[in-house]
Amino acid sequence: MACDLEQSCNFKFTRQTLSYMSTAIHEGTQLTINYDCKRDNFQGDPRRITDYTKTQGCPQDSFVQKHVAYFNDENIAPKRDNPVAQREREMIAMGVCAQVKRFRQNNPRTPIDPHLGTVYLIYDNRTSKNDFMPSSDPRKCQLKDSALAKTYKYNCERKVDKWTCTFAGKGGDLAIHDKVTSHLE
């Protein structure tokens, strides 16, 4: 996920990188990596999320496409807070950032290839997503309390050729953004 849609990828494995595995890494352990190279010749709709509910222009479409990811995997749901679940959520955030790069490349009004990003992962297994509401400031939009409890925030950074995402909190950031510009407050 860290290298999704990258032409090349360069990273170093450390014990910390693999700390989420349930088995111990011993001296002399061999690691085999199978690469799945894919062409970036996507011809469809660049939007990642299409089934969310808008109320009075909230949430702003561009904000959702760039900063939100819904997941419904019970194994990494909020009640499961172990190293494996944490790593899986982190990898989803990295994949979102790669897709945001694609979204930006297909939308001429946005800057190309940012190196920083904020991703909100929202656990939701329903088919209709109604997690945002207008804020006290009529120009802004924010997460509802019901969504806040199931939302993880990640701060992501793109180094030379890969994304790294760091957990920034759970249930504490309202994801307040401008309804017109989609800028995160």
Summary of the structure (lengths in Angstrom):
residues: 185
radius of gyration: 17.4
end to end distance: 27.0
largest distance: 59.6
contacts: 474
relative contact order: 0.20
helix: 20%
strand: 23%
